[in-house]
Amino acid sequence: MTERGSRDLKVLLVEDVEDTRLFMRLALEDQGFIVFEAEDGHAAVASAVRATPDVILMDLTLPRMDGFAAAKLMRQNNDLKNVPIIAVTAHQDTGFRTDAKASGFDAYVTKPIDINWLKELINGLI
């Protein structure tokens, strides 16, 4: 398998807090990722189906549909079932980690995020 650089990877960033989303988008774009955004679980599922990202970074606590439900729906879609989904959240509770894994998340990262470390995590999951 050929290793892909971040310059050609599409990232779906799902975050309801606008300032956090802006910070993460700019940091990811600075690393060379192509970033598109959603602010809630419903929009995340629709965007993922439409664009088939290479990786999904998703908060767990979202309006309209939380990250757990959105991940479960994505895992039911044949085009998305193997796309890595990383929980990016402030929740450090073990129960959240367990629920995230059961919902189909591949990794769990707590805020604040070290963007260089996140890039390495993404590259390791692709």
C-alpha positions as CSV (number, residue, x, y, z in Angstrom):
1,M,0.0,0.0,0.0
2,T,1.3,3.4,-0.9
3,E,1.7,5.9,1.9
4,R,-0.3,9.0,1.4
5,G,0.8,12.4,2.5
6,S,-1.6,14.8,4.3
7,R,-1.7,17.0,1.2
8,D,-4.2,14.7,-0.5
9,L,-6.3,13.6,2.5
10,K,-9.8,14.8,3.0
11,V,-10.8,15.4,6.6
12,L,-14.4,15.9,7.8
13,L,-14.2,18.0,10.9
14,V,-17.4,17.8,13.0
15,E,-17.4,20.4,15.8
16,D,-20.3,22.5,17.1
17,V,-18.2,25.2,18.7
18,E,-17.3,27.7,16.0
19,D,-14.0,29.0,17.5
20,T,-12.8,25.4,18.1
21,R,-13.8,24.4,14.5
22,L,-11.9,27.4,13.1
23,F,-8.8,26.7,15.1
24,M,-8.8,23.0,14.1
25,R,-9.5,23.7,10.5
26,L,-6.7,26.3,10.2
27,A,-4.2,23.9,12.0
28,L,-5.2,21.0,9.8
29,E,-5.0,23.0,6.6
30,D,-1.6,24.2,7.7
31,Q,-0.6,20.5,7.9
32,G,-1.8,20.1,4.3
33,F,-5.1,18.4,4.9
34,I,-8.2,19.3,2.8
35,V,-10.8,20.1,5.4
36,F,-14.6,20.3,5.2
37,E,-16.8,20.9,8.2
38,A,-20.1,20.0,9.8
39,E,-21.5,21.5,13.1
40,D,-23.9,18.6,14.1
41,G,-24.4,14.9,13.7
42,H,-27.0,15.2,11.0
43,A,-24.8,17.4,8.8
44,A,-21.8,15.2,9.5
45,V,-23.6,12.1,8.1
46,A,-24.9,14.0,5.1
47,S,-21.4,15.5,4.4
48,A,-19.6,12.1,4.8
49,V,-22.0,10.4,2.4
50,R,-21.6,13.1,-0.1
51,A,-17.9,13.6,0.0
52,T,-16.5,10.2,1.4
53,P,-13.7,11.7,3.5
54,D,-10.4,9.8,4.2
55,V,-10.8,10.5,7.9
56,I,-13.5,11.9,10.2
57,L,-12.7,14.0,13.3
58,M,-15.9,14.2,15.4
59,D,-16.8,15.7,18.7
60,L,-19.1,13.5,20.8
61,T,-21.4,16.1,22.2
62,L,-23.2,17.7,19.2
63,P,-26.6,19.3,18.7
64,R,-29.4,17.5,16.8
65,M,-27.5,14.1,16.7
66,D,-24.6,13.3,18.9
67,G,-21.3,11.9,17.7
68,F,-22.2,8.4,18.9
69,A,-25.3,8.2,16.8
70,A,-23.6,9.8,13.8
71,A,-20.8,7.2,13.9
72,K,-23.2,4.3,14.1
73,L,-25.0,5.6,11.0
74,M,-21.7,6.1,9.2
75,R,-20.7,2.5,10.0
76,Q,-23.9,1.2,8.4
77,N,-22.9,2.9,5.1
78,N,-20.8,0.7,2.8
79,D,-18.8,3.6,1.5
80,L,-18.0,4.8,5.1
81,K,-17.7,1.7,7.1
82,N,-13.9,1.6,6.8
83,V,-13.2,5.3,7.1
84,P,-11.4,6.0,10.3
85,I,-13.4,8.0,12.8
86,I,-11.6,9.8,15.6
87,A,-13.4,11.1,18.6
88,V,-12.1,14.6,19.4
89,T,-13.6,15.6,22.8
90,A,-13.2,17.2,26.1
91,H,-14.7,14.2,27.9
92,Q,-12.0,12.1,29.6
93,D,-14.4,9.8,31.4
94,T,-13.9,6.0,30.7
95,G,-17.6,5.6,30.0
96,F,-17.3,8.0,27.0
97,R,-14.3,6.0,25.7
98,T,-16.2,2.8,26.0
99,D,-19.3,4.2,24.3
100,A,-17.2,5.7,21.5
101,K,-15.5,2.4,20.8
102,A,-18.9,0.6,20.8
103,S,-20.3,3.3,18.4
104,G,-17.5,2.6,15.8
105,F,-14.8,5.2,16.6
106,D,-11.3,4.0,15.8
107,A,-9.5,6.4,18.2
108,Y,-10.2,8.8,21.1
109,V,-8.4,12.1,21.5
110,T,-9.0,14.6,24.3
111,K,-8.8,18.4,23.9
112,P,-6.6,20.4,23.8
113,I,-5.2,18.8,20.7
114,D,-1.5,18.6,19.7
115,I,-2.0,19.0,16.0
116,N,1.4,17.3,15.1
117,W,0.5,14.3,17.2
118,L,-3.0,14.2,15.6
119,K,-1.4,14.2,12.2
120,E,0.7,11.2,13.1
121,L,-2.4,9.4,14.5
122,I,-4.3,10.1,11.3
123,N,-1.4,8.8,9.1
124,G,-1.3,5.7,11.3
125,L,-5.0,5.0,10.8
126,I,-5.1,5.5,7.0
